[in-house]
Amino acid sequence: MKGNAKVPLRQCTGCREMKSKKEMIRVIRTAEGEIQLDFTGKKNGRGAYICADAECLRKAIKSHGLERSLKTAIPQEVYEQLEKELAGKDGS
Ligand SMILES: [Zn+2]
């Protein structure tokens, strides 16, 4: 990794704030139309971002932000996977 002065910012589908990719979880839609969580940031596909924050997940579910970003339905299991992932984090 090279030092990069410009941090790429992505918009959270929950709170709509722009944040650095490092603080976020990437959700992708693969070419096959599958929805996956991408923790490496390297998977191919259309991506949407959400802060690693349970509050943002709740907002995204409510506003259908992920569905809108990825232009497809998000399976319940993907939300459950996200919930599990975020439950282990306490914000700091
Ligand atoms: Zn957020």
PDB file of the backbone (N, CA, C, O) and the ligand in Angstrom, with CONECT records:
HET     ZN  A 101       1
ATOM      1  N   MET A   1       0.837  -1.210   0.000  1.00  0.00           N
ATOM      2  CA  MET A   1       0.000   0.000   0.000  1.00  0.00           C
ATOM      3  C   MET A   1       0.872   1.260   0.000  1.00  0.00           C
ATOM      4  O   MET A   1       1.815   1.376   0.782  1.00  0.00           O
ATOM      5  N   LYS A   2       0.554   2.155  -0.850  1.00  0.00           N
ATOM      6  CA  LYS A   2       1.271   3.423  -0.890  1.00  0.00           C
ATOM      7  C   LYS A   2       0.534   4.446  -0.033  1.00  0.00           C
ATOM      8  O   LYS A   2      -0.687   4.386   0.112  1.00  0.00           O
ATOM      9  N   GLY A   3       1.275   5.363   0.520  1.00  0.00           N
ATOM     10  CA  GLY A   3       0.636   6.435   1.272  1.00  0.00           C
ATOM     11  C   GLY A   3      -0.136   7.311   0.307  1.00  0.00           C
ATOM     12  O   GLY A   3       0.382   7.747  -0.721  1.00  0.00           O
ATOM     13  N   ASN A   4      -1.354   7.553   0.653  1.00  0.00           N
ATOM     14  CA  ASN A   4      -2.185   8.345  -0.242  1.00  0.00           C
ATOM     15  C   ASN A   4      -2.826   9.482   0.536  1.00  0.00           C
ATOM     16  O   ASN A   4      -3.554   9.256   1.503  1.00  0.00           O
ATOM     17  N   ALA A   5      -2.550  10.695   0.108  1.00  0.00           N
ATOM     18  CA  ALA A   5      -3.062  11.851   0.829  1.00  0.00           C
ATOM     19  C   ALA A   5      -4.573  11.940   0.714  1.00  0.00           C
ATOM     20  O   ALA A   5      -5.262  12.384   1.632  1.00  0.00           O
ATOM     21  N   LYS A   6      -5.061  11.516  -0.412  1.00  0.00           N
ATOM     22  CA  LYS A   6      -6.502  11.618  -0.636  1.00  0.00           C
ATOM     23  C   LYS A   6      -7.175  10.328  -0.211  1.00  0.00           C
ATOM     24  O   LYS A   6      -6.953   9.269  -0.799  1.00  0.00           O
ATOM     25  N   VAL A   7      -7.989  10.432   0.806  1.00  0.00           N
ATOM     26  CA  VAL A   7      -8.717   9.252   1.271  1.00  0.00           C
ATOM     27  C   VAL A   7     -10.014   9.159   0.478  1.00  0.00           C
ATOM     28  O   VAL A   7     -10.812  10.097   0.463  1.00  0.00           O
ATOM     29  N   PRO A   8     -10.217   8.034  -0.173  1.00  0.00           N
ATOM     30  CA  PRO A   8     -11.476   7.919  -0.926  1.00  0.00           C
ATOM     31  C   PRO A   8     -12.669   7.863   0.005  1.00  0.00           C
ATOM     32  O   PRO A   8     -12.692   7.080   0.955  1.00  0.00           O
ATOM     33  N   LEU A   9     -13.647   8.686  -0.269  1.00  0.00           N
ATOM     34  CA  LEU A   9     -14.832   8.722   0.576  1.00  0.00           C
ATOM     35  C   LEU A   9     -15.999   8.036  -0.116  1.00  0.00           C
ATOM     36  O   LEU A   9     -16.158   8.095  -1.336  1.00  0.00           O
ATOM     37  N   ARG A  10     -16.797   7.391   0.699  1.00  0.00           N
ATOM     38  CA  ARG A  10     -17.988   6.726   0.180  1.00  0.00           C
ATOM     39  C   ARG A  10     -19.180   7.151   1.013  1.00  0.00           C
ATOM     40  O   ARG A  10     -19.046   7.467   2.195  1.00  0.00           O
ATOM     41  N   GLN A  11     -20.337   7.157   0.391  1.00  0.00           N
ATOM     42  CA  GLN A  11     -21.527   7.556   1.128  1.00  0.00           C
ATOM     43  C   GLN A  11     -22.183   6.339   1.785  1.00  0.00           C
ATOM     44  O   GLN A  11     -22.408   5.307   1.154  1.00  0.00           O
ATOM     45  N   CYS A  12     -22.474   6.500   3.051  1.00  0.00           N
ATOM     46  CA  CYS A  12     -23.158   5.453   3.802  1.00  0.00           C
ATOM     47  C   CYS A  12     -24.617   5.388   3.346  1.00  0.00           C
ATOM     48  O   CYS A  12     -25.283   6.414   3.214  1.00  0.00           O
ATOM     49  N   THR A  13     -25.095   4.182   3.110  1.00  0.00           N
ATOM     50  CA  THR A  13     -26.491   4.037   2.688  1.00  0.00           C
ATOM     51  C   THR A  13     -27.447   4.198   3.869  1.00  0.00           C
ATOM     52  O   THR A  13     -28.663   4.247   3.683  1.00  0.00           O
ATOM     53  N   GLY A  14     -26.895   4.281   5.094  1.00  0.00           N
ATOM     54  CA  GLY A  14     -27.734   4.488   6.267  1.00  0.00           C
ATOM     55  C   GLY A  14     -27.845   5.962   6.616  1.00  0.00           C
ATOM     56  O   GLY A  14     -28.912   6.559   6.473  1.00  0.00           O
ATOM     57  N   CYS A  15     -26.725   6.564   7.081  1.00  0.00           N
ATOM     58  CA  CYS A  15     -26.770   7.951   7.544  1.00  0.00           C
ATOM     59  C   CYS A  15     -26.486   8.952   6.432  1.00  0.00           C
ATOM     60  O   CYS A  15     -26.646  10.157   6.629  1.00  0.00           O
ATOM     61  N   ARG A  16     -26.064   8.465   5.259  1.00  0.00           N
ATOM     62  CA  ARG A  16     -25.826   9.334   4.093  1.00  0.00           C
ATOM     63  C   ARG A  16     -24.599  10.223   4.247  1.00  0.00           C
ATOM     64  O   ARG A  16     -24.386  11.135   3.447  1.00  0.00           O
ATOM     65  N   GLU A  17     -23.796   9.963   5.267  1.00  0.00           N
ATOM     66  CA  GLU A  17     -22.578  10.755   5.416  1.00  0.00           C
ATOM     67  C   GLU A  17     -21.467  10.164   4.573  1.00  0.00           C
ATOM     68  O   GLU A  17     -21.445   8.965   4.296  1.00  0.00           O
ATOM     69  N   MET A  18     -20.547  11.022   4.171  1.00  0.00           N
ATOM     70  CA  MET A  18     -19.390  10.567   3.429  1.00  0.00           C
ATOM     71  C   MET A  18     -18.299  10.185   4.420  1.00  0.00           C
ATOM     72  O   MET A  18     -17.910  10.983   5.272  1.00  0.00           O
ATOM     73  N   LYS A  19     -17.818   8.972   4.298  1.00  0.00           N
ATOM     74  CA  LYS A  19     -16.766   8.533   5.201  1.00  0.00           C
ATOM     75  C   LYS A  19     -15.708   7.759   4.442  1.00  0.00           C
ATOM     76  O   LYS A  19     -15.898   7.365   3.291  1.00  0.00           O
ATOM     77  N   SER A  20     -14.591   7.552   5.116  1.00  0.00           N
ATOM     78  CA  SER A  20     -13.524   6.791   4.477  1.00  0.00           C
ATOM     79  C   SER A  20     -13.911   5.322   4.394  1.00  0.00           C
ATOM     80  O   SER A  20     -14.550   4.778   5.295  1.00  0.00           O
ATOM     81  N   LYS A  21     -13.516   4.703   3.311  1.00  0.00           N
ATOM     82  CA  LYS A  21     -13.867   3.299   3.066  1.00  0.00           C
ATOM     83  C   LYS A  21     -13.475   2.405   4.225  1.00  0.00           C
ATOM     84  O   LYS A  21     -14.120   1.389   4.490  1.00  0.00           O
ATOM     85  N   LYS A  22     -12.410   2.794   4.915  1.00  0.00           N
ATOM     86  CA  LYS A  22     -11.905   1.958   5.999  1.00  0.00           C
ATOM     87  C   LYS A  22     -12.891   1.833   7.153  1.00  0.00           C
ATOM     88  O   LYS A  22     -12.867   0.856   7.901  1.00  0.00           O
ATOM     89  N   GLU A  23     -13.751   2.824   7.288  1.00  0.00           N
ATOM     90  CA  GLU A  23     -14.720   2.808   8.391  1.00  0.00           C
ATOM     91  C   GLU A  23     -16.016   2.109   7.994  1.00  0.00           C
ATOM     92  O   GLU A  23     -16.978   2.066   8.760  1.00  0.00           O
ATOM     93  N   MET A  24     -16.020   1.566   6.787  1.00  0.00           N
ATOM     94  CA  MET A  24     -17.286   1.067   6.275  1.00  0.00           C
ATOM     95  C   MET A  24     -17.221  -0.393   5.857  1.00  0.00           C
ATOM     96  O   MET A  24     -16.154  -0.976   5.663  1.00  0.00           O
ATOM     97  N   ILE A  25     -18.402  -0.945   5.730  1.00  0.00           N
ATOM     98  CA  ILE A  25     -18.519  -2.298   5.216  1.00  0.00           C
ATOM     99  C   ILE A  25     -19.061  -2.189   3.799  1.00  0.00           C
ATOM    100  O   ILE A  25     -19.988  -1.427   3.527  1.00  0.00           O
ATOM    101  N   ARG A  26     -18.467  -2.962   2.909  1.00  0.00           N
ATOM    102  CA  ARG A  26     -18.910  -2.923   1.518  1.00  0.00           C
ATOM    103  C   ARG A  26     -19.872  -4.078   1.269  1.00  0.00           C
ATOM    104  O   ARG A  26     -19.632  -5.213   1.681  1.00  0.00           O
ATOM    105  N   VAL A  27     -20.940  -3.765   0.601  1.00  0.00           N
ATOM    106  CA  VAL A  27     -21.904  -4.793   0.206  1.00  0.00           C
ATOM    107  C   VAL A  27     -21.918  -4.768  -1.311  1.00  0.00           C
ATOM    108  O   VAL A  27     -22.075  -3.711  -1.922  1.00  0.00           O
ATOM    109  N   ILE A  28     -21.755  -5.929  -1.912  1.00  0.00           N
ATOM    110  CA  ILE A  28     -21.700  -5.930  -3.372  1.00  0.00           C
ATOM    111  C   ILE A  28     -22.774  -6.809  -3.991  1.00  0.00           C
ATOM    112  O   ILE A  28     -23.296  -7.742  -3.381  1.00  0.00           O
ATOM    113  N   ARG A  29     -23.067  -6.468  -5.204  1.00  0.00           N
ATOM    114  CA  ARG A  29     -23.890  -7.332  -6.042  1.00  0.00           C
ATOM    115  C   ARG A  29     -22.973  -7.888  -7.122  1.00  0.00           C
ATOM    116  O   ARG A  29     -22.393  -7.140  -7.909  1.00  0.00           O
ATOM    117  N   THR A  30     -22.853  -9.188  -7.145  1.00  0.00           N
ATOM    118  CA  THR A  30     -21.958  -9.815  -8.118  1.00  0.00           C
ATOM    119  C   THR A  30     -22.612  -9.841  -9.494  1.00  0.00           C
ATOM    120  O   THR A  30     -23.794  -9.533  -9.649  1.00  0.00           O
ATOM    121  N   ALA A  31     -21.813 -10.216 -10.484  1.00  0.00           N
ATOM    122  CA  ALA A  31     -22.330 -10.319 -11.850  1.00  0.00           C
ATOM    123  C   ALA A  31     -23.469 -11.326 -11.929  1.00  0.00           C
ATOM    124  O   ALA A  31     -24.335 -11.236 -12.800  1.00  0.00           O
ATOM    125  N   GLU A  32     -23.457 -12.284 -11.011  1.00  0.00           N
ATOM    126  CA  GLU A  32     -24.519 -13.297 -10.977  1.00  0.00           C
ATOM    127  C   GLU A  32     -25.763 -12.793 -10.239  1.00  0.00           C
ATOM    128  O   GLU A  32     -26.774 -13.491 -10.161  1.00  0.00           O
ATOM    129  N   GLY A  33     -25.676 -11.581  -9.703  1.00  0.00           N
ATOM    130  CA  GLY A  33     -26.822 -11.009  -9.013  1.00  0.00           C
ATOM    131  C   GLY A  33     -26.897 -11.403  -7.543  1.00  0.00           C
ATOM    132  O   GLY A  33     -27.915 -11.186  -6.886  1.00  0.00           O
ATOM    133  N   GLU A  34     -25.814 -11.983  -7.033  1.00  0.00           N
ATOM    134  CA  GLU A  34     -25.778 -12.367  -5.626  1.00  0.00           C
ATOM    135  C   GLU A  34     -25.344 -11.183  -4.775  1.00  0.00           C
ATOM    136  O   GLU A  34     -24.502 -10.386  -5.189  1.00  0.00           O
ATOM    137  N   ILE A  35     -25.922 -11.074  -3.587  1.00  0.00           N
ATOM    138  CA  ILE A  35     -25.516 -10.021  -2.665  1.00  0.00           C
ATOM    139  C   ILE A  35     -24.548 -10.608  -1.655  1.00  0.00           C
ATOM    140  O   ILE A  35     -24.847 -11.614  -1.012  1.00  0.00           O
ATOM    141  N   GLN A  36     -23.393  -9.985  -1.516  1.00  0.00           N
ATOM    142  CA  GLN A  36     -22.389 -10.475  -0.581  1.00  0.00           C
ATOM    143  C   GLN A  36     -21.792  -9.323   0.207  1.00  0.00           C
ATOM    144  O   GLN A  36     -21.781  -8.179  -0.247  1.00  0.00           O
ATOM    145  N   LEU A  37     -21.298  -9.644   1.393  1.00  0.00           N
ATOM    146  CA  LEU A  37     -20.521  -8.667   2.152  1.00  0.00           C
ATOM    147  C   LEU A  37     -19.073  -8.814   1.719  1.00  0.00           C
ATOM    148  O   LEU A  37     -18.557  -9.923   1.579  1.00  0.00           O
ATOM    149  N   ASP A  38     -18.438  -7.692   1.514  1.00  0.00           N
ATOM    150  CA  ASP A  38     -17.056  -7.713   1.041  1.00  0.00           C
ATOM    151  C   ASP A  38     -16.172  -7.020   2.063  1.00  0.00           C
ATOM    152  O   ASP A  38     -16.138  -5.793   2.152  1.00  0.00           O
ATOM    153  N   PHE A  39     -15.460  -7.828   2.830  1.00  0.00           N
ATOM    154  CA  PHE A  39     -14.602  -7.251   3.872  1.00  0.00           C
ATOM    155  C   PHE A  39     -13.215  -6.906   3.354  1.00  0.00           C
ATOM    156  O   PHE A  39     -12.449  -6.221   4.032  1.00  0.00           O
ATOM    157  N   THR A  40     -12.893  -7.373   2.170  1.00  0.00           N
ATOM    158  CA  THR A  40     -11.572  -7.095   1.610  1.00  0.00           C
ATOM    159  C   THR A  40     -11.601  -5.841   0.741  1.00  0.00           C
ATOM    160  O   THR A  40     -10.559  -5.231   0.501  1.00  0.00           O
ATOM    161  N   GLY A  41     -12.782  -5.453   0.269  1.00  0.00           N
ATOM    162  CA  GLY A  41     -12.884  -4.313  -0.632  1.00  0.00           C
ATOM    163  C   GLY A  41     -12.375  -4.618  -2.024  1.00  0.00           C
ATOM    164  O   GLY A  41     -12.195  -3.717  -2.843  1.00  0.00           O
ATOM    165  N   LYS A  42     -12.145  -5.887  -2.287  1.00  0.00           N
ATOM    166  CA  LYS A  42     -11.520  -6.257  -3.560  1.00  0.00           C
ATOM    167  C   LYS A  42     -12.410  -7.075  -4.473  1.00  0.00           C
ATOM    168  O   LYS A  42     -12.049  -7.370  -5.612  1.00  0.00           O
ATOM    169  N   LYS A  43     -13.557  -7.432  -3.972  1.00  0.00           N
ATOM    170  CA  LYS A  43     -14.428  -8.247  -4.818  1.00  0.00           C
ATOM    171  C   LYS A  43     -14.993  -7.406  -5.943  1.00  0.00           C
ATOM    172  O   LYS A  43     -15.202  -6.201  -5.803  1.00  0.00           O
ATOM    173  N   ASN A  44     -15.235  -8.065  -7.054  1.00  0.00           N
ATOM    174  CA  ASN A  44     -15.828  -7.380  -8.193  1.00  0.00           C
ATOM    175  C   ASN A  44     -17.335  -7.314  -8.048  1.00  0.00           C
ATOM    176  O   ASN A  44     -17.981  -8.241  -7.559  1.00  0.00           O
ATOM    177  N   GLY A  45     -17.862  -6.211  -8.480  1.00  0.00           N
ATOM    178  CA  GLY A  45     -19.311  -6.083  -8.456  1.00  0.00           C
ATOM    179  C   GLY A  45     -19.692  -4.656  -8.141  1.00  0.00           C
ATOM    180  O   GLY A  45     -18.851  -3.826  -7.797  1.00  0.00           O
ATOM    181  N   ARG A  46     -20.975  -4.390  -8.265  1.00  0.00           N
ATOM    182  CA  ARG A  46     -21.497  -3.077  -7.909  1.00  0.00           C
ATOM    183  C   ARG A  46     -21.507  -3.003  -6.391  1.00  0.00           C
ATOM    184  O   ARG A  46     -22.019  -3.908  -5.732  1.00  0.00           O
ATOM    185  N   GLY A  47     -20.955  -1.949  -5.834  1.00  0.00           N
ATOM    186  CA  GLY A  47     -20.825  -1.878  -4.385  1.00  0.00           C
ATOM    187  C   GLY A  47     -21.645  -0.786  -3.745  1.00  0.00           C
ATOM    188  O   GLY A  47     -21.877   0.269  -4.335  1.00  0.00           O
ATOM    189  N   ALA A  48     -22.079  -1.053  -2.532  1.00  0.00           N
ATOM    190  CA  ALA A  48     -22.712  -0.030  -1.698  1.00  0.00           C
ATOM    191  C   ALA A  48     -21.984  -0.080  -0.358  1.00  0.00           C
ATOM    192  O   ALA A  48     -21.427  -1.110   0.021  1.00  0.00           O
ATOM    193  N   TYR A  49     -21.997   1.027   0.339  1.00  0.00           N
ATOM    194  CA  TYR A  49     -21.254   1.094   1.590  1.00  0.00           C
ATOM    195  C   TYR A  49     -22.150   1.440   2.751  1.00  0.00           C
ATOM    196  O   TYR A  49     -23.144   2.154   2.620  1.00  0.00           O
ATOM    197  N   ILE A  50     -21.761   0.907   3.900  1.00  0.00           N
ATOM    198  CA  ILE A  50     -22.488   1.254   5.116  1.00  0.00           C
ATOM    199  C   ILE A  50     -21.468   1.368   6.248  1.00  0.00           C
ATOM    200  O   ILE A  50     -20.532   0.572   6.329  1.00  0.00           O
ATOM    201  N   CYS A  51     -21.654   2.365   7.121  1.00  0.00           N
ATOM    202  CA  CYS A  51     -20.754   2.520   8.258  1.00  0.00           C
ATOM    203  C   CYS A  51     -20.789   1.244   9.096  1.00  0.00           C
ATOM    204  O   CYS A  51     -21.808   0.555   9.139  1.00  0.00           O
ATOM    205  N   ALA A  52     -19.705   0.938   9.744  1.00  0.00           N
ATOM    206  CA  ALA A  52     -19.677  -0.211  10.654  1.00  0.00           C
ATOM    207  C   ALA A  52     -20.368   0.209  11.946  1.00  0.00           C
ATOM    208  O   ALA A  52     -19.734   0.335  12.993  1.00  0.00           O
ATOM    209  N   ASP A  53     -21.651   0.418  11.856  1.00  0.00           N
ATOM    210  CA  ASP A  53     -22.428   0.972  12.956  1.00  0.00           C
ATOM    211  C   ASP A  53     -23.851   0.407  12.881  1.00  0.00           C
ATOM    212  O   ASP A  53     -24.523   0.525  11.857  1.00  0.00           O
ATOM    213  N   ALA A  54     -24.292  -0.199  13.965  1.00  0.00           N
ATOM    214  CA  ALA A  54     -25.606  -0.841  13.972  1.00  0.00           C
ATOM    215  C   ALA A  54     -26.721   0.164  13.698  1.00  0.00           C
ATOM    216  O   ALA A  54     -27.746  -0.186  13.112  1.00  0.00           O
ATOM    217  N   GLU A  55     -26.519   1.415  14.122  1.00  0.00           N
ATOM    218  CA  GLU A  55     -27.510   2.464  13.904  1.00  0.00           C
ATOM    219  C   GLU A  55     -27.684   2.733  12.404  1.00  0.00           C
ATOM    220  O   GLU A  55     -28.803   2.923  11.926  1.00  0.00           O
ATOM    221  N   CYS A  56     -26.584   2.745  11.683  1.00  0.00           N
ATOM    222  CA  CYS A  56     -26.638   2.973  10.235  1.00  0.00           C
ATOM    223  C   CYS A  56     -27.319   1.802   9.531  1.00  0.00           C
ATOM    224  O   CYS A  56     -28.031   1.985   8.544  1.00  0.00           O
ATOM    225  N   LEU A  57     -27.092   0.613  10.046  1.00  0.00           N
ATOM    226  CA  LEU A  57     -27.754  -0.549   9.458  1.00  0.00           C
ATOM    227  C   LEU A  57     -29.261  -0.423   9.614  1.00  0.00           C
ATOM    228  O   LEU A  57     -30.020  -0.688   8.682  1.00  0.00           O
ATOM    229  N   ARG A  58     -29.684  -0.013  10.813  1.00  0.00           N
ATOM    230  CA  ARG A  58     -31.121   0.171  11.044  1.00  0.00           C
ATOM    231  C   ARG A  58     -31.700   1.197  10.074  1.00  0.00           C
ATOM    232  O   ARG A  58     -32.773   1.000   9.505  1.00  0.00           O
ATOM    233  N   LYS A  59     -30.967   2.295   9.899  1.00  0.00           N
ATOM    234  CA  LYS A  59     -31.433   3.338   8.976  1.00  0.00           C
ATOM    235  C   LYS A  59     -31.495   2.822   7.543  1.00  0.00           C
ATOM    236  O   LYS A  59     -32.437   3.102   6.802  1.00  0.00           O
ATOM    237  N   ALA A  60     -30.474   2.065   7.177  1.00  0.00           N
ATOM    238  CA  ALA A  60     -30.420   1.550   5.805  1.00  0.00           C
ATOM    239  C   ALA A  60     -31.565   0.585   5.536  1.00  0.00           C
ATOM    240  O   ALA A  60     -32.134   0.569   4.444  1.00  0.00           O
ATOM    241  N   ILE A  61     -31.899  -0.219   6.544  1.00  0.00           N
ATOM    242  CA  ILE A  61     -33.013  -1.158   6.385  1.00  0.00           C
ATOM    243  C   ILE A  61     -34.313  -0.380   6.225  1.00  0.00           C
ATOM    244  O   ILE A  61     -35.135  -0.684   5.360  1.00  0.00           O
ATOM    245  N   LYS A  62     -34.481   0.622   7.068  1.00  0.00           N
ATOM    246  CA  LYS A  62     -35.695   1.429   7.061  1.00  0.00           C
ATOM    247  C   LYS A  62     -35.883   2.202   5.753  1.00  0.00           C
ATOM    248  O   LYS A  62     -36.987   2.283   5.215  1.00  0.00           O
ATOM    249  N   SER A  63     -34.799   2.756   5.266  1.00  0.00           N
ATOM    250  CA  SER A  63     -34.887   3.601   4.072  1.00  0.00           C
ATOM    251  C   SER A  63     -34.672   2.809   2.783  1.00  0.00           C
ATOM    252  O   SER A  63     -34.774   3.357   1.686  1.00  0.00           O
ATOM    253  N   HIS A  64     -34.378   1.532   2.924  1.00  0.00           N
ATOM    254  CA  HIS A  64     -34.064   0.683   1.778  1.00  0.00           C
ATOM    255  C   HIS A  64     -32.894   1.236   0.977  1.00  0.00           C
ATOM    256  O   HIS A  64     -32.850   1.137  -0.250  1.00  0.00           O
ATOM    257  N   GLY A  65     -31.955   1.817   1.699  1.00  0.00           N
ATOM    258  CA  GLY A  65     -30.790   2.414   1.056  1.00  0.00           C
ATOM    259  C   GLY A  65     -29.953   1.428   0.267  1.00  0.00           C
ATOM    260  O   GLY A  65     -29.470   1.743  -0.821  1.00  0.00           O
ATOM    261  N   LEU A  66     -29.783   0.246   0.811  1.00  0.00           N
ATOM    262  CA  LEU A  66     -28.972  -0.754   0.101  1.00  0.00           C
ATOM    263  C   LEU A  66     -29.684  -1.226  -1.160  1.00  0.00           C
ATOM    264  O   LEU A  66     -29.078  -1.364  -2.223  1.00  0.00           O
ATOM    265  N   GLU A  67     -30.973  -1.469  -1.020  1.00  0.00           N
ATOM    266  CA  GLU A  67     -31.743  -1.876  -2.193  1.00  0.00           C
ATOM    267  C   GLU A  67     -31.637  -0.838  -3.301  1.00  0.00           C
ATOM    268  O   GLU A  67     -31.470  -1.161  -4.478  1.00  0.00           O
ATOM    269  N   ARG A  68     -31.739   0.417  -2.884  1.00  0.00           N
ATOM    270  CA  ARG A  68     -31.703   1.473  -3.885  1.00  0.00           C
ATOM    271  C   ARG A  68     -30.328   1.595  -4.531  1.00  0.00           C
ATOM    272  O   ARG A  68     -30.214   1.791  -5.741  1.00  0.00           O
ATOM    273  N   SER A  69     -29.287   1.478  -3.713  1.00  0.00           N
ATOM    274  CA  SER A  69     -27.940   1.582  -4.262  1.00  0.00           C
ATOM    275  C   SER A  69     -27.615   0.442  -5.208  1.00  0.00           C
ATOM    276  O   SER A  69     -27.000   0.638  -6.257  1.00  0.00           O
ATOM    277  N   LEU A  70     -28.035  -0.745  -4.824  1.00  0.00           N
ATOM    278  CA  LEU A  70     -27.679  -1.924  -5.620  1.00  0.00           C
ATOM    279  C   LEU A  70     -28.759  -2.286  -6.631  1.00  0.00           C
ATOM    280  O   LEU A  70     -28.584  -3.182  -7.457  1.00  0.00           O
ATOM    281  N   LYS A  71     -29.866  -1.581  -6.551  1.00  0.00           N
ATOM    282  CA  LYS A  71     -30.979  -1.774  -7.479  1.00  0.00           C
ATOM    283  C   LYS A  71     -31.460  -3.220  -7.516  1.00  0.00           C
ATOM    284  O   LYS A  71     -31.761  -3.773  -8.574  1.00  0.00           O
ATOM    285  N   THR A  72     -31.521  -3.807  -6.340  1.00  0.00           N
ATOM    286  CA  THR A  72     -32.041  -5.166  -6.239  1.00  0.00           C
ATOM    287  C   THR A  72     -32.496  -5.419  -4.806  1.00  0.00           C
ATOM    288  O   THR A  72     -32.161  -4.653  -3.902  1.00  0.00           O
ATOM    289  N   ALA A  73     -33.247  -6.477  -4.598  1.00  0.00           N
ATOM    290  CA  ALA A  73     -33.680  -6.817  -3.244  1.00  0.00           C
ATOM    291  C   ALA A  73     -32.504  -7.374  -2.446  1.00  0.00           C
ATOM    292  O   ALA A  73     -31.664  -8.097  -2.981  1.00  0.00           O
ATOM    293  N   ILE A  74     -32.456  -7.034  -1.176  1.00  0.00           N
ATOM    294  CA  ILE A  74     -31.401  -7.551  -0.311  1.00  0.00           C
ATOM    295  C   ILE A  74     -31.980  -8.713   0.500  1.00  0.00           C
ATOM    296  O   ILE A  74     -32.947  -8.528   1.238  1.00  0.00           O
ATOM    297  N   PRO A  75     -31.402  -9.897   0.371  1.00  0.00           N
ATOM    298  CA  PRO A  75     -31.936 -11.033   1.128  1.00  0.00           C
ATOM    299  C   PRO A  75     -31.827 -10.797   2.634  1.00  0.00           C
ATOM    300  O   PRO A  75     -30.872 -10.182   3.108  1.00  0.00           O
ATOM    301  N   GLN A  76     -32.811 -11.292   3.375  1.00  0.00           N
ATOM    302  CA  GLN A  76     -32.820 -11.140   4.820  1.00  0.00           C
ATOM    303  C   GLN A  76     -31.513 -11.641   5.443  1.00  0.00           C
ATOM    304  O   GLN A  76     -31.013 -11.058   6.405  1.00  0.00           O
ATOM    305  N   GLU A  77     -30.972 -12.720   4.889  1.00  0.00           N
ATOM    306  CA  GLU A  77     -29.759 -13.295   5.482  1.00  0.00           C
ATOM    307  C   GLU A  77     -28.561 -12.350   5.385  1.00  0.00           C
ATOM    308  O   GLU A  77     -27.646 -12.405   6.207  1.00  0.00           O
ATOM    309  N   VAL A  78     -28.578 -11.491   4.381  1.00  0.00           N
ATOM    310  CA  VAL A  78     -27.487 -10.520   4.263  1.00  0.00           C
ATOM    311  C   VAL A  78     -27.590  -9.493   5.387  1.00  0.00           C
ATOM    312  O   VAL A  78     -26.583  -9.108   5.981  1.00  0.00           O
ATOM    313  N   TYR A  79     -28.804  -9.056   5.670  1.00  0.00           N
ATOM    314  CA  TYR A  79     -29.010  -8.136   6.789  1.00  0.00           C
ATOM    315  C   TYR A  79     -28.626  -8.805   8.109  1.00  0.00           C
ATOM    316  O   TYR A  79     -28.037  -8.182   8.992  1.00  0.00           O
ATOM    317  N   GLU A  80     -28.974 -10.084   8.220  1.00  0.00           N
ATOM    318  CA  GLU A  80     -28.636 -10.799   9.451  1.00  0.00           C
ATOM    319  C   GLU A  80     -27.131 -10.931   9.622  1.00  0.00           C
ATOM    320  O   GLU A  80     -26.598 -10.824  10.726  1.00  0.00           O
ATOM    321  N   GLN A  81     -26.465 -11.164   8.503  1.00  0.00           N
ATOM    322  CA  GLN A  81     -25.009 -11.267   8.523  1.00  0.00           C
ATOM    323  C   GLN A  81     -24.394  -9.933   8.945  1.00  0.00           C
ATOM    324  O   GLN A  81     -23.450  -9.896   9.734  1.00  0.00           O
ATOM    325  N   LEU A  82     -24.936  -8.848   8.417  1.00  0.00           N
ATOM    326  CA  LEU A  82     -24.468  -7.512   8.783  1.00  0.00           C
ATOM    327  C   LEU A  82     -24.707  -7.242  10.261  1.00  0.00           C
ATOM    328  O   LEU A  82     -23.840  -6.713  10.957  1.00  0.00           O
ATOM    329  N   GLU A  83     -25.887  -7.610  10.726  1.00  0.00           N
ATOM    330  CA  GLU A  83     -26.222  -7.396  12.134  1.00  0.00           C
ATOM    331  C   GLU A  83     -25.224  -8.124  13.040  1.00  0.00           C
ATOM    332  O   GLU A  83     -24.750  -7.580  14.038  1.00  0.00           O
ATOM    333  N   LYS A  84     -24.928  -9.346  12.667  1.00  0.00           N
ATOM    334  CA  LYS A  84     -23.984 -10.145  13.454  1.00  0.00           C
ATOM    335  C   LYS A  84     -22.616  -9.485  13.461  1.00  0.00           C
ATOM    336  O   LYS A  84     -21.940  -9.409  14.488  1.00  0.00           O
ATOM    337  N   GLU A  85     -22.235  -9.017  12.298  1.00  0.00           N
ATOM    338  CA  GLU A  85     -20.933  -8.380  12.134  1.00  0.00           C
ATOM    339  C   GLU A  85     -20.840  -7.130  13.001  1.00  0.00           C
ATOM    340  O   GLU A  85     -19.817  -6.888  13.643  1.00  0.00           O
ATOM    341  N   LEU A  86     -21.902  -6.342  13.019  1.00  0.00           N
ATOM    342  CA  LEU A  86     -21.889  -5.064  13.737  1.00  0.00           C
ATOM    343  C   LEU A  86     -22.094  -5.244  15.239  1.00  0.00           C
ATOM    344  O   LEU A  86     -21.694  -4.390  16.030  1.00  0.00           O
ATOM    345  N   ALA A  87     -22.707  -6.337  15.624  1.00  0.00           N
ATOM    346  CA  ALA A  87     -22.949  -6.586  17.044  1.00  0.00           C
ATOM    347  C   ALA A  87     -21.632  -6.722  17.799  1.00  0.00           C
ATOM    348  O   ALA A  87     -21.552  -6.416  18.988  1.00  0.00           O
ATOM    349  N   GLY A  88     -20.616  -7.177  17.108  1.00  0.00           N
ATOM    350  CA  GLY A  88     -19.322  -7.368  17.751  1.00  0.00           C
ATOM    351  C   GLY A  88     -18.533  -6.089  17.923  1.00  0.00           C
ATOM    352  O   GLY A  88     -17.496  -6.072  18.587  1.00  0.00           O
ATOM    353  N   LYS A  89     -19.030  -5.008  17.320  1.00  0.00           N
ATOM    354  CA  LYS A  89     -18.313  -3.744  17.405  1.00  0.00           C
ATOM    355  C   LYS A  89     -19.069  -2.799  18.323  1.00  0.00           C
ATOM    356  O   LYS A  89     -20.299  -2.799  18.354  1.00  0.00           O
ATOM    357  N   ASP A  90     -18.332  -2.001  19.063  1.00  0.00           N
ATOM    358  CA  ASP A  90     -19.038  -1.066  19.942  1.00  0.00           C
ATOM    359  C   ASP A  90     -18.759   0.383  19.584  1.00  0.00           C
ATOM    360  O   ASP A  90     -18.837   1.267  20.438  1.00  0.00           O
ATOM    361  N   GLY A  91     -18.443   0.617  18.356  1.00  0.00           N
ATOM    362  CA  GLY A  91     -18.356   1.983  17.872  1.00  0.00           C
ATOM    363  C   GLY A  91     -16.978   2.617  17.931  1.00  0.00           C
ATOM    364  O   GLY A  91     -16.653   3.473  17.108  1.00  0.00           O
ATOM    365  N   SER A  92     -16.165   2.206  18.897  1.00  0.00           N
ATOM    366  CA  SER A  92     -14.880   2.891  19.044  1.00  0.00           C
ATOM    367  C   SER A  92     -13.749   2.239  18.325  1.00  0.00           C
ATOM    368  O   SER A  92     -12.621   2.728  18.378  1.00  0.00           O
TER     369      SER A  92
HETATM  370 ZN    ZN A 101     -23.545   5.696   8.359  1.00  0.00          ZN2+
END
